[in-house]
């Protein structure tokens, strides 16, 4: 038996059925992106390390030892420095300083971007022009040279001061993105309704617009934390930060200053560099996962195209490719493969109609034989 598109019921029947959440959609929403899971797991590990690290460090990180440049051993799992200091203790204690700089700078920069970006997008007029010009000025200023100049006047600044300096140069990008999103939201019906009943501007911004931009704010925050941690390590490595306080950047500075690479003391500079790389990877993965979530083409399904295919097959649906028009059988029109054991089912919706994904795929119930490729009979 051969089932063609002409033998099926109208498409509108299936469209009406799909208005209610299907098992595929519910399964998709329950699935978290693996990028977010892995990224948050790595981030959680380093947050825990920053909290408990100074309390579980086996030695005083500044205490001189009797075994300089000793390799990893049971007494010193990550070896010692040129003056006999324990590298593991320095790594655990330095995690707190690096994480404090990252999260404080991320919080301040995100707050500034929310105030400037959303206010500029919602208020309009001269306020929008002025705030947009301010963010554009900070966007074109080279961040690292400015940070070098600012930290040159603060040679003994603590982690909070360095975080404030980094945040002052890292908020403009997030403000630009939030302004663009606010411009698209301020004419929505629910915003117009709130404005028509006399709601104040700050209440509309906080309770109507900001909740709809939470994913963008979270992505901007993670990106700024990553930028702050890398910038802090770069400044400390160049000797421009507070090198008397232990951080991953100061560990790299002292390792380079004492030629650890030349003498082959890899255990001195590899651990802090690896921690920075892993933390950056975790933040980037979480950021990419959030970006997938806020992408309009992926948000409808709640996961990537590949994840939707897996979820759909687990519920008895099979992806079917649409043949181009004119490349089919003798009639000159391409046929669509459908399962013959599903009589009365409307022609399958295209992938973009169901989930906003690829326009070249369609779905049909699994099982049964399929129509030949040469067109319906």
C-alpha positions as CSV (number, residue, x, y, z in Angstrom):
1,X,0.0,0.0,0.0
2,X,1.3,3.4,-0.9
3,X,0.3,6.6,1.0
4,X,0.6,9.9,-0.7
5,X,0.0,13.5,0.5
6,X,-3.3,13.6,-1.5
7,X,-4.7,10.7,0.5
8,X,-4.2,12.4,3.9
9,X,-6.5,14.6,5.9
10,X,-6.0,18.4,5.9
11,X,-2.9,19.8,7.5
12,X,-5.0,22.0,9.8
13,X,-6.1,19.0,11.9
14,X,-2.6,18.2,12.8
15,X,-1.8,21.9,13.4
16,X,-4.7,22.0,15.9
17,X,-3.4,18.9,17.7
18,X,0.1,20.4,18.0
19,X,-1.1,23.5,19.8
20,X,-1.1,21.5,23.0
21,X,2.4,20.5,24.4
22,X,3.4,17.2,22.8
23,X,5.5,14.6,24.6
24,X,8.4,15.6,22.4
25,X,8.2,19.2,23.4
26,X,7.8,18.3,27.1
27,X,10.8,16.0,26.9
28,X,12.8,18.7,25.1
29,X,12.1,21.3,27.8
30,X,13.2,18.9,30.5
31,X,16.6,18.4,28.8
32,X,19.4,20.7,29.7
33,X,22.1,21.4,27.2
34,X,25.3,19.3,28.0
35,X,27.3,22.5,27.6
36,X,25.4,24.1,30.5
37,X,25.8,21.0,32.7
38,X,29.5,20.6,32.1
39,X,30.2,24.4,32.3
40,X,28.3,24.8,35.6
41,X,30.0,21.7,37.0
42,X,33.4,23.1,36.3
43,X,32.4,26.5,37.6
44,X,31.0,24.9,40.8
45,X,34.2,23.0,41.4
46,X,36.3,26.2,41.3
47,X,33.8,28.1,43.4
48,X,34.1,25.4,46.0
49,X,37.9,25.5,45.7
50,X,37.9,29.3,46.3
51,X,35.7,28.9,49.4
52,X,37.5,26.0,51.2
53,X,40.9,26.3,49.5
54,X,42.6,28.6,52.1
55,X,41.4,26.3,54.9
56,X,42.6,23.0,53.5
57,X,46.0,24.3,52.2
58,X,48.6,22.0,53.7
59,X,51.2,24.8,54.2
60,X,51.5,28.5,54.5
61,X,51.9,29.6,50.8
62,X,54.5,32.2,51.8
63,X,56.6,30.0,54.1
64,X,60.1,29.2,52.9
65,X,61.0,25.5,52.7
66,X,64.2,23.4,52.8
67,X,63.6,21.7,49.4
68,X,63.7,24.3,46.6
69,X,62.5,23.2,43.2
70,X,61.5,19.8,44.4
71,X,59.3,17.9,42.1
72,X,55.9,16.5,43.0
73,X,56.0,14.1,45.9
74,X,53.9,12.9,48.8
75,X,54.9,15.8,50.9
76,X,54.4,18.3,48.1
77,X,51.9,16.9,45.6
78,X,52.6,19.8,43.1
79,X,56.2,20.4,44.0
80,X,57.9,23.5,45.4
81,X,59.1,26.8,44.1
82,X,62.7,28.1,44.0
83,X,62.5,29.2,47.6
84,X,60.8,25.9,48.8
85,X,57.2,27.2,48.9
86,X,54.5,24.7,48.4
87,X,52.8,25.1,44.9
88,X,49.6,23.4,46.0
89,X,49.1,25.8,48.9
90,X,49.7,28.7,46.6
91,X,47.2,27.3,44.1
92,X,44.5,26.8,46.7
93,X,44.9,30.2,48.4
94,X,45.2,32.0,45.0
95,X,41.9,30.6,43.8
96,X,40.0,32.9,46.1
97,X,41.6,36.1,44.9
98,X,41.1,35.2,41.2
99,X,37.5,34.2,41.7
100,X,36.7,37.3,43.8
101,X,38.1,39.6,41.0
102,X,36.1,37.7,38.4
103,X,32.7,37.7,40.1
104,X,33.0,41.2,41.6
105,X,34.0,42.7,38.3
106,X,31.2,40.7,36.6
107,X,28.6,41.8,39.0
108,X,29.6,45.5,38.8
109,X,29.9,45.5,35.0
110,X,26.6,43.7,34.6
111,X,24.8,46.2,36.9
112,X,26.2,49.0,34.8
113,X,25.2,47.4,31.6
114,X,21.7,46.9,32.8
115,X,21.3,50.5,34.0
116,X,22.8,52.0,30.9
117,X,21.5,49.6,28.3
118,X,17.9,49.1,29.4
119,X,17.5,52.8,30.3
120,X,18.8,53.9,26.9
121,X,16.6,51.4,25.1
122,X,13.4,52.2,27.0
123,X,13.6,56.0,27.6
124,X,14.5,57.1,24.1
125,X,15.1,60.7,23.1
126,X,18.1,62.6,24.5
127,X,18.6,60.0,27.2
128,X,19.1,57.3,24.7
129,X,21.5,59.4,22.6
130,X,23.6,60.3,25.6
131,X,23.8,56.8,27.1
132,X,24.4,55.2,23.7
133,X,27.3,57.7,23.1
134,X,28.8,56.8,26.5
135,X,28.7,53.1,25.8
136,X,30.2,53.6,22.3
137,X,33.0,55.6,23.8
138,X,33.9,52.8,26.2
139,X,33.6,50.3,23.4
140,X,36.3,51.9,21.2
141,X,38.7,52.5,24.1
142,X,41.3,49.7,24.2
143,X,40.7,48.0,27.5
144,X,44.2,46.5,28.2
145,X,46.2,49.7,27.7
146,X,43.7,51.6,29.9
147,X,43.9,49.0,32.6
148,X,47.7,49.1,32.5
149,X,47.6,52.9,33.0
150,X,45.1,52.7,35.8
151,X,46.8,49.9,37.7
152,X,50.2,51.6,37.4
153,X,48.8,54.1,39.9
154,X,47.6,51.3,42.2
155,X,50.6,49.0,42.7
156,X,49.3,47.6,46.0
157,X,45.6,47.5,45.2
158,X,43.6,44.6,46.6
159,X,41.4,42.3,44.6
160,X,38.3,44.5,45.0
161,X,40.0,47.6,43.6
162,X,41.3,45.7,40.6
163,X,37.8,44.2,40.0
164,X,36.3,47.8,40.0
165,X,39.0,48.9,37.5
166,X,38.3,45.9,35.2
167,X,34.5,46.5,35.5
168,X,34.9,50.1,34.5
169,X,36.2,49.0,31.1
170,X,34.1,45.8,30.6
171,X,30.4,47.0,30.8
172,X,29.9,48.6,27.4
173,X,29.4,45.4,25.4
174,X,26.6,44.2,27.6
175,X,24.9,47.6,27.6
176,X,24.9,47.6,23.8
177,X,23.3,44.2,23.6
178,X,20.6,45.0,26.3
179,X,19.8,48.3,24.5
180,X,19.1,46.5,21.3
181,X,16.9,43.9,23.0
182,X,15.0,46.6,24.9
183,X,14.3,48.5,21.7
184,X,12.5,45.4,20.5
185,X,10.6,44.9,23.7
186,X,9.4,48.4,24.6
187,X,6.6,48.3,21.9
188,X,5.3,44.9,23.0
189,X,1.6,44.8,24.1
190,X,2.3,44.0,27.8
191,X,4.7,47.0,28.0
192,X,2.2,49.3,26.3
193,X,-0.5,48.0,28.7
194,X,1.6,48.7,31.7
195,X,2.4,52.2,30.4
196,X,-1.3,52.9,29.7
197,X,-2.4,52.2,33.3
198,X,0.2,54.7,34.6
199,X,3.0,52.4,35.8
200,X,6.2,54.2,36.5
201,X,9.1,53.8,34.1
202,X,11.3,52.1,36.7
203,X,8.6,49.5,37.5
204,X,8.1,48.7,33.9
205,X,11.9,48.3,33.4
206,X,12.3,46.1,36.5
207,X,9.1,43.9,36.3
208,X,8.2,43.9,32.6
209,X,11.3,44.2,30.5
210,X,14.2,42.9,32.7
211,X,12.7,39.5,33.4
212,X,12.4,38.9,29.6
213,X,16.1,39.7,29.3
214,X,17.3,37.4,32.1
215,X,19.1,35.0,29.8
216,X,20.9,37.8,28.0
217,X,22.0,39.2,31.4
218,X,23.2,35.8,32.6
219,X,25.2,35.4,29.4
220,X,26.7,38.9,29.7
221,X,27.6,38.2,33.3
222,X,29.5,35.0,32.5
223,X,31.3,36.6,29.7
224,X,32.4,39.5,31.9
225,X,33.6,37.1,34.7
226,X,35.7,35.3,32.1
227,X,37.1,38.6,30.8
228,X,37.9,39.7,34.4
229,X,39.7,36.6,35.4
230,X,41.8,36.5,32.2
231,X,42.6,40.3,32.6
232,X,43.5,39.9,36.2
233,X,45.9,37.1,35.4
234,X,47.4,39.1,32.5
235,X,48.0,42.1,34.7
236,X,49.6,40.1,37.4
237,X,51.8,38.2,35.0
238,X,53.0,41.5,33.6
239,X,53.8,42.6,37.2
240,X,51.1,45.4,37.1
241,X,48.8,43.9,39.8
242,X,49.4,43.2,43.4
243,X,52.1,40.5,43.1
244,X,52.5,40.3,46.9
245,X,49.0,38.7,47.2
246,X,48.7,35.1,46.0
247,X,46.6,34.6,42.9
248,X,47.0,32.4,39.8
249,X,48.4,35.4,37.9
250,X,51.0,36.2,40.6
251,X,52.1,32.5,40.6
252,X,52.7,32.8,36.9
253,X,54.6,36.0,37.4
254,X,57.0,34.5,40.0
255,X,57.4,31.4,37.9
256,X,58.4,33.4,34.9
257,X,60.5,35.8,37.0
258,X,62.5,32.9,38.4
259,X,62.9,31.2,34.9
260,X,60.9,28.1,35.9
261,X,60.5,27.1,32.2
262,X,64.3,27.3,31.7
263,X,65.1,25.1,34.7
264,X,62.3,22.6,33.8
265,X,60.1,23.3,36.8
266,X,56.9,22.6,34.9
267,X,55.0,21.9,38.1
268,X,55.4,25.6,39.0
269,X,53.5,27.2,36.1
270,X,51.4,24.4,34.7
271,X,48.9,24.2,37.6
272,X,47.8,27.8,37.6
273,X,47.7,28.0,33.8
274,X,45.6,24.8,33.7
275,X,43.2,26.2,36.3
276,X,42.7,29.4,34.3
277,X,42.2,27.4,31.2
278,X,39.7,25.0,32.8
279,X,37.8,27.8,34.5
280,X,37.6,29.7,31.2
281,X,36.4,26.6,29.4
282,X,33.6,26.1,32.0
283,X,32.5,29.7,31.7
284,X,32.6,29.6,28.0
285,X,30.5,26.3,27.8
286,X,27.9,27.7,30.2
287,X,27.8,30.9,28.1
288,X,27.4,28.9,24.8
289,X,24.6,26.9,26.4
290,X,22.7,30.0,27.4
291,X,23.2,31.4,23.9
292,X,21.6,28.2,22.5
293,X,18.7,28.7,24.9
294,X,18.0,32.3,23.8
295,X,18.5,31.6,20.1
296,X,15.0,31.9,18.6
297,X,15.5,28.9,16.3
298,X,16.4,26.6,19.1
299,X,14.3,28.0,22.0
300,X,11.0,26.6,20.6
301,X,12.3,23.0,21.1
302,X,14.4,23.7,24.2
303,X,17.4,22.0,22.8
304,X,19.5,21.6,19.7
305,X,18.4,20.1,16.4
306,X,20.2,16.9,17.2
307,X,18.6,16.6,20.6
308,X,15.2,17.1,19.1
309,X,15.7,14.3,16.7
310,X,16.8,12.0,19.5
311,X,13.8,13.0,21.7
312,X,11.4,12.6,18.8
313,X,12.6,9.1,17.9
314,X,12.2,8.0,21.5
315,X,8.5,8.9,21.1
316,X,7.9,7.1,17.8
317,X,8.6,9.8,15.3
318,X,11.0,9.6,12.4
319,X,12.6,12.5,10.5
320,X,11.6,12.4,6.8
321,X,13.4,14.4,4.1
322,X,11.4,16.4,1.6
323,X,12.3,15.8,-2.0
324,X,12.8,18.9,-4.1
325,X,9.9,19.8,-6.5
326,X,10.5,18.5,-10.0
327,X,12.9,15.8,-8.9
328,X,10.4,13.0,-8.2
329,X,8.6,10.5,-10.4
330,X,7.0,10.7,-13.8
331,X,4.5,13.4,-12.7
332,X,7.4,15.8,-12.1
333,X,6.5,16.4,-8.5
334,X,8.5,14.9,-5.6
335,X,6.8,12.6,-3.2
336,X,7.0,12.6,0.6
337,X,7.8,9.4,2.4
338,X,5.2,8.5,5.0
339,X,4.5,5.5,7.1
340,X,1.5,3.5,5.6
341,X,0.3,2.3,9.0
342,X,-0.9,5.8,10.0
343,X,-4.0,6.4,7.9
344,X,-5.9,9.6,8.4
345,X,-2.8,11.6,9.6
346,X,-2.3,14.9,8.0
347,X,0.7,15.7,5.9
348,X,3.6,16.2,8.2
349,X,4.6,19.7,9.2
350,X,7.9,21.0,8.2
351,X,10.7,21.2,10.8
352,X,10.6,25.0,10.9
353,X,6.8,25.0,11.4
354,X,7.0,22.7,14.4
355,X,10.2,23.8,16.2
356,X,11.7,26.7,14.3
357,X,14.6,24.6,13.1
358,X,15.7,23.4,9.6
359,X,13.1,23.9,6.8
360,X,14.2,20.8,5.0
361,X,13.0,18.1,7.4
362,X,9.6,16.8,8.2
363,X,8.2,14.3,10.7
364,X,6.1,11.3,10.2
365,X,5.0,8.5,12.6
366,X,7.5,5.7,12.7
367,X,6.9,2.1,11.6
368,X,5.4,0.4,8.6
369,X,6.5,0.4,5.0
370,X,7.2,3.6,3.1
371,X,6.1,4.9,-0.3
372,X,8.5,4.5,-3.2
373,X,10.5,7.5,-4.1
374,X,9.0,7.9,-7.6
375,X,5.8,9.8,-6.6
376,X,2.4,8.7,-5.4
377,X,0.2,6.1,-7.2
